[in-house]
Amino acid sequence: MRSRAGRARLSAVTFPAVTPITARLVVTGAHGQLGRALLALAPGSRGYGRAELDITDADAVRAVVNPGDVLVNCAAYTAVDRAESEEAAAFAVNATGPAVLARVCAEAGARLVTVSTDYVFPGTAAQPYEPTDPTGPSTVYGRSKLAGEQAVLELDPNARIVRTAWVYTGQGTDFVATMRRLEGERETVNVVADQLGSPTYAVDLAAGLLELAGRPGAPGSPAMPRILHATNAGQASWFELARAVFAGIGADPNRVLPCGTADFPRPAPRPAYSVLSGKSWAAAGLTPLRDWRAALNDALSAISD
Ligand SMILES: NC(=O)c1ccc[n+]([C@@H]2O[C@H](COP(=O)([O-])OP(=O)(O)OC[C@H]3O[C@@H](n4cnc5c(N)ncnc54)[C@H](OP(=O)(O)O)[C@@H]3O)[C@@H](O)[C@H]2O)c1
């Protein structure tokens, strides 16, 4: 086993096409993994963590939103398992929060881009989900995020919703970070092989959101669909992702062993199939996010020992 006690950073990768935004950028949920990635790419923007701006507080949101701003909402209740027993808390942040943002942005003449999730789908498909496919969440988290989407669609015709999936930075407690840690602690690691998705580097997603935010006329342009999907390209199981992490840090990927969803019972059922199609993103003229393996390699090389 390798030992690592490295400090990690987000800044040493080559970013895909980041377009400078002309309007002013406001980022909510700024201390989360996506919020931090966005602020790292757009240092002049205004970022607010939960302590500085609670997105469910309309007066507080009004105080920071100005005409011409583009507000990218990265705030969310993301504890998928805990949400099963904290439904009210999940709905407050994931449904009421985006509704507040949509109402305030519409009133103020600001543009809203809010981030949503693959969990709005049932996760039973056999081909990548398009934004227009029927939803059908099977978790409280998914239902709360879908309620947020519906409120945004209803309250702000100029708002755009960007669904993503399997987001990581490789730091903290996300899946990639956990695999890096377990590689140093265990000889073998069992990882679920029967759930498929598109691993998405937060930095690539942040670059995509900036491109959307900076498009002339977007996200309010009529040509821009109201719901878009943005993930790194390609698909993998958690098992394949774990193997790629091991390989990427110079460890033997055969130390990752496959297991099934049934081996890891969780309070919230996990979707078997969570791949989101990038066709609508590309059709809107936005730069497709690169293949997940290339993104993972960049993420791992941005983490210094
Ligand atoms: N991570 C994934 O794999 C994934 C997959 C699909 C979609 N998404 C979506 O991507 C977006 C970003 O997720 P993420 O991974 O960056 O999540 P994250 O790391 O959990 O960050 C979410 C941030 O929102 C903050 N927050 C919670 N309640 C708030 C409130 N009422 N007002 C303001 N801020 C609040 C949280 O602060 P506290 O920590 O203090 O509560 C946290 O810093 C979310 O919309 C999420 O649903 C994520």
The ligand as a Tripos MOL2 file, in Angstrom:
@<TRIPOS>MOLECULE
LIG
   48    52     1     0     0
SMALL
NO_CHARGES

@<TRIPOS>ATOM
      1 N1        -22.2770   15.4460   -5.3930 N.am      1 LIG1
      2 C1        -22.8810   14.7640   -6.3520 C.2       1 LIG1
      3 O1        -22.5000   13.6300   -6.6770 O.2       1 LIG1
      4 C2        -24.0360   15.3610   -7.0970 C.ar      1 LIG1
      5 C3        -24.6890   14.5660   -8.0680 C.ar      1 LIG1
      6 C4        -25.7560   15.1160   -8.7540 C.ar      1 LIG1
      7 C5        -26.1680   16.4060   -8.5120 C.ar      1 LIG1
      8 N2        -25.5380   17.1350   -7.5550 N.ar      1 LIG1
      9 C6        -26.0120   18.5000   -7.3160 C.3       1 LIG1
     10 O2        -24.9300   19.3730   -7.5260 O.3       1 LIG1
     11 C7        -25.0890   20.5330   -6.7120 C.3       1 LIG1
     12 C8        -23.8090   20.7820   -5.9420 C.3       1 LIG1
     13 O3        -23.5670   19.6520   -5.1140 O.3       1 LIG1
     14 P1        -22.2350   19.4830   -4.2740 P.3       1 LIG1
     15 O4        -21.7260   18.1100   -4.5520 O.co2     1 LIG1
     16 O5        -21.3350   20.6380   -4.4570 O.co2     1 LIG1
     17 O6        -22.8680   19.4780   -2.8100 O.3       1 LIG1
     18 P2        -22.1890   19.8570   -1.4280 P.3       1 LIG1
     19 O7        -20.7190   19.6760   -1.4840 O.co2     1 LIG1
     20 O8        -22.9820   19.1130   -0.3940 O.co2     1 LIG1
     21 O9        -22.4870   21.4170   -1.3030 O.3       1 LIG1
     22 C9        -23.7630   21.9130   -1.0590 C.3       1 LIG1
     23 C10       -23.5940   23.1710   -0.2630 C.3       1 LIG1
     24 O10       -24.8760   23.7620   -0.0470 O.3       1 LIG1
     25 C11       -24.8800   24.3140    1.2420 C.3       1 LIG1
     26 N3        -26.2310   24.5260    1.7480 N.ar      1 LIG1
     27 C12       -27.0620   23.6460    2.3270 C.ar      1 LIG1
     28 N4        -28.2050   24.2460    2.6780 N.ar      1 LIG1
     29 C13       -28.0940   25.5520    2.3080 C.ar      1 LIG1
     30 C14       -28.9380   26.6710    2.3960 C.ar      1 LIG1
     31 N5        -30.1660   26.5950    2.9500 N.pl3     1 LIG1
     32 N6        -28.5020   27.8570    1.9020 N.ar      1 LIG1
     33 C15       -27.2780   27.9570    1.3640 C.ar      1 LIG1
     34 N7        -26.4150   26.9270    1.2410 N.ar      1 LIG1
     35 C16       -26.8340   25.7330    1.7150 C.ar      1 LIG1
     36 C17       -24.1300   23.2910    2.0630 C.3       1 LIG1
     37 O11       -23.6910   23.8600    3.2630 O.3       1 LIG1
     38 P3        -23.5820   22.9210    4.5800 P.3       1 LIG1
     39 O12       -22.5610   21.8970    4.2640 O.co2     1 LIG1
     40 O13       -23.1810   23.8990    5.6300 O.co2     1 LIG1
     41 O14       -24.9410   22.3340    4.7970 O.co2     1 LIG1
     42 C18       -22.9860   22.9260    1.1290 C.3       1 LIG1
     43 O15       -21.8610   23.7500    1.3090 O.3       1 LIG1
     44 C19       -26.3190   20.2620   -5.8580 C.3       1 LIG1
     45 O16       -27.4350   20.8420   -6.4790 O.3       1 LIG1
     46 C20       -26.4810   18.7590   -5.9050 C.3       1 LIG1
     47 O17       -27.8180   18.3660   -5.6900 O.3       1 LIG1
     48 C21       -24.4640   16.6470   -6.8460 C.ar      1 LIG1
@<TRIPOS>BOND
     1     1     2 1
     2     2     3 2
     3     2     4 1
     4     4     5 ar
     5     4    48 ar
     6     5     6 ar
     7     6     7 ar
     8     7     8 ar
     9     8     9 1
    10     8    48 ar
    11     9    10 1
    12     9    46 1
    13    10    11 1
    14    11    12 1
    15    11    44 1
    16    12    13 1
    17    13    14 1
    18    14    15 2
    19    14    16 1
    20    14    17 1
    21    17    18 1
    22    18    19 2
    23    18    20 1
    24    18    21 1
    25    21    22 1
    26    22    23 1
    27    23    24 1
    28    23    42 1
    29    24    25 1
    30    25    26 1
    31    25    36 1
    32    26    27 ar
    33    26    35 ar
    34    27    28 ar
    35    28    29 ar
    36    29    30 ar
    37    29    35 ar
    38    30    31 1
    39    30    32 ar
    40    32    33 ar
    41    33    34 ar
    42    34    35 ar
    43    36    37 1
    44    36    42 1
    45    37    38 1
    46    38    39 2
    47    38    40 1
    48    38    41 1
    49    42    43 1
    50    44    45 1
    51    44    46 1
    52    46    47 1
@<TRIPOS>SUBSTRUCTURE
     1 LIG1         1 GROUP 0 **** ****
